[in-house]
Amino acid sequence: MSRRIAFLLALPATVAAQPTVDWPVYGGSDDHTHYTTLGQISPANVKRLRVAWTYDTHDAFAGSEMQANPIVVDGVLYATSPKLRVFALDAATGKELWSFDPTHGAGPGSRLRHRGVVVTGDRVLVNFRNRLYALDRRTGKPIPTFGDSGWVDLRAGLGRPVDGLSVGASTPGVVFEDLLIMGSTVPEQLPSAPGDIRAYDVKTGALRWSFHTIPHPGEPGYDTWPTDAWQTAGGANAWAGVTLDAGRGIVFAATGSASYDFWGGARLGDDLFANSVIALDARTGRRVWHQQILKHDLWDRDLPAAPVLVTVRRGGRRVDAVAQITKTGHVWVLDRDTGAPLFPVEERAMPTATLPGDRAAPTQRFPVSPPPFTRQALTERDLTTRTPAAHAAALRTFRAYGTAHPFDPPNERGTIIYPGVDGGGEWGGPAFDPETGLLYVNANEMAWVLKLVPRSDRSLYAANCAGCHGDRRQGSAMAPSLVDVGARRTREQILQIVREGTGRMPAFGAAMDGRAMNDIVSYLLTGHDASAAAGPDPFGVPWRTAYFDIFLDPDGYPAIAPPWGTLTAIDLNAGTIRWRIPFGTYPKLAAHGLTSTGTDNYGGAIVTANGLLLIGATTYDDTFRAFDKRTGKLLWSATLPAAGNATPSTYVVNGRQYVVIACGGGKNGAPSGGTYVAFVLPDR
């Protein structure tokens, strides 16, 4: 008997019978459950995992991130680098087969968050800034018959001038029949694009249908916005991706907040379909049902992950449902056909005081079950006691900001937003085990500090940029530092970013003339502010953020008591929490015995039928872990070259099961990386 035959006979039957098993779409399947029946890697042997291959993109740069979930089809792996170079690798060896650079060597000019590609038929569909490319699967070259010589402009078809928009897509879409259905990434400041959910012809790139998340006249939800909001408002976008039920022909989306995030006087009303779970006919874009999770969002509490398709037991019967996690730590379980909640929902009165010109929603709704997977309020008792000095500093800030309720609206004194902004739940989304009904959620537990000031600045930088990048250009967890930006970018690169926008940053090309943009760039390069008066905000927003960042102690650790990150198993049948553990460590604290703190974490998990939960995600300890899915017990861990802030993929090539993860780091000051690492069991 040959070694190869003996090896195959030793594998579980499901693997031995399938020498090649794909990870064909983002998250592994269109239902976004992150679930696999592959069983060669098991709780019994996971400790024997070793590195099979690594692929260094050589594209990491200061502050870059890499969040891609690799796609594997027919033994070829497709993914992206920190600079958004697209590449194909031999999935068994990591050898590069081809690559495509949409910048032709120039680089993206700034950090871009990106979570992968779509592979369908003979093509790879990938987004770079406002361009949606179709690449030949064999060669990586643009397909000239798709759109305009290989790409489609995502700014087109939104009913607004193209030059004034910043539109991209950080998360891959889904393919249904001959349609690519996708959400978008748009700025959270104004000017911003509307977050239309759109379907493109996968062969030609033609726009086939659009669903207006900011309703147009005559459309459902139009009366929940001011009369002209559909022409000027932005956001309400499905930035975390969409989910497909191909059998029903329905696509599900979870949307973000409306722009501007923290003052809603220009968008008075409930702002439907922002902060909503929406079911659409995948062929036409027609609305089937919706549930608005949060009305008139003033806290950047957009829905952070795509819906997950689950089947649960309710009232003695099996019910197909949709599970939606939130930044506030809740799980909504909705009937897949009607959108009706499967657990009781409670409507609660909310604080009404807010800034002049705005009105907070008087009530908000919350699911009673399952219980929240994060703490729901912050008091003095919840502040850090790591050291006396850290506690004293946290207490001063807490008392100065005076937050009394988790839904206190933003104001001039300042608020501490908890939970929210960066989770609770995050974009990696949960994993679901259909055999047990358990939903696995990795979550952040970090408070954020927010203070608004009147937009009366005479400086163009202060009026337009300081709200994100800080009054001293120091940056924040949401926006990079601009100190010494001239050493990292040329004047032309900086001007291009100001003019065209990037990711969540607006495009100022339509809102500013050339002199104003040049004045801002000159200030960034020289520190000398020669700009003319900023004048009133053209979008009617009289406020800007004076401070917006994570609530940290003087040593840079979270100013609340641990855990700062958690991993939770939630029973969707019973509506209960099965187990919860702190997730992640700070190496410097662990060296002094403080090991159960948890950390902020980004990226999702894989759950296996045979008992494993595989996850990277943690920001500071650069660790990939395997847990017992029944108990949360740690079974194995490995050190990565940088934080694995991404969802892993698993696949089989030549009869061997691999697990691969992108190690991009770069979150919240952590070192950046650009390496993919694949693990496999030793050859037998």
Sequence and secondary structure as in RCSB ss.txt:
>XXXX:A:sequence
MSRRIAFLLALPATVAAQPTVDWPVYGGSDDHTHYTTLGQISPANVKRLRVAWTYDTHDAFAGSEMQANPIVVDG
VLYATSPKLRVFALDAATGKELWSFDPTHGAGPGSRLRHRGVVVTGDRVLVNFRNRLYALDRRTGKPIPTFGDSG
WVDLRAGLGRPVDGLSVGASTPGVVFEDLLIMGSTVPEQLPSAPGDIRAYDVKTGALRWSFHTIPHPGEPGYDTW
PTDAWQTAGGANAWAGVTLDAGRGIVFAATGSASYDFWGGARLGDDLFANSVIALDARTGRRVWHQQILKHDLWD
RDLPAAPVLVTVRRGGRRVDAVAQITKTGHVWVLDRDTGAPLFPVEERAMPTATLPGDRAAPTQRFPVSPPPFTR
QALTERDLTTRTPAAHAAALRTFRAYGTAHPFDPPNERGTIIYPGVDGGGEWGGPAFDPETGLLYVNANEMAWVL
KLVPRSDRSLYAANCAGCHGDRRQGSAMAPSLVDVGARRTREQILQIVREGTGRMPAFGAAMDGRAMNDIVSYLL
TGHDASAAAGPDPFGVPWRTAYFDIFLDPDGYPAIAPPWGTLTAIDLNAGTIRWRIPFGTYPKLAAHGLTSTGTD
NYGGAIVTANGLLLIGATTYDDTFRAFDKRTGKLLWSATLPAAGNATPSTYVVNGRQYVVIACGGGKNGAPSGGT
YVAFVLPDR
>XXXX:A:secstr
  HHHHHHHHS HHHHT S B B STTSSTT   EE   SS TTTGGG EEEEEEE S   TT       EEETT
EEEEE TT  EEEEETTT  EEEEE TTTTS  SS       EEETTEEEEEETTEEEEEETTT  B TTTTTTS
EEETTTTSSS GGG   B SS  EEETTEEEE  B  SSSS  B  EEEEETTT  EEEEE SS  TTSTTGGGS
 TTHHHH EE   TT EEEETTTTEEEEE   EESSS  GGG S  TTTTEEEEEETTT  EEEEEESSSS  S 
    S  EEEEEEETTEEEEEEEEE TTS EEEEETTT  BSS EEEEE     STT    SEEEEE SS  SS 
    GGGB  SSHHHHHHHHHHHHHH   STT    SS EEE S SS SB TT  EEETTTTEEEEEEE   EEE
EEEES  SSHHHHHTHHHH TTS   SSS   TTGGGTS HHHHHHHHHH BTTB   TTTS HHHHHHHHHHHH
HS        S TT   EEEEEEEE B TTSSBSB S SEEEEEEETTTTEEEEEEE    HHHHTTT       
B S EEEETTSEEEE  BSSS EEEEEETTT  EEEEEE SS   S  EEEEETTEEEEEEEEEE GGG  EEEE
EEEEE    
